[in-house]
Amino acid sequence: MNWNVYILQCADDSLYTGITTDVTRRIEEHNDRSSNLGAKFTRGRQPVKLLYQEQLETRSLATKREMEIKSLTRIKKLGLIDQAS
């Protein structure tokens, strides 16, 4: 099973980074106002849209990469997104 690190853009233009095995399902959860399955951070910032995703082989690698991305400044995150486009 592959893991994905993803970056979302929220309605207030903030960026959210997370990991999942199913990006489509996870975005639906983040955008579902009637459930608590999405992250607390995104609940008041809907809708969200996918800007970036990166596939990794294990949860451990995905978690490490998530932490690396979360430590980047907003400018560097946007640069990462631009490079992938």
C-alpha angles and dihedrals in degrees: 000000000000124000126215131210111206140183121211130195111221126212090259089054093252119137125235125193124199146145133241144151092231115041096183093053092045094052089050089052091050090051097044106104093187098061138057095222095102121079117279088237093061099042096090094033102064140178101051127187132200115251102164142010135179126188123223132180101235140029089240092057091045092051092050091049091047090055091048091052093044089055092056121098118250090255091054092047090053089049090053089050091049092050091054093051 
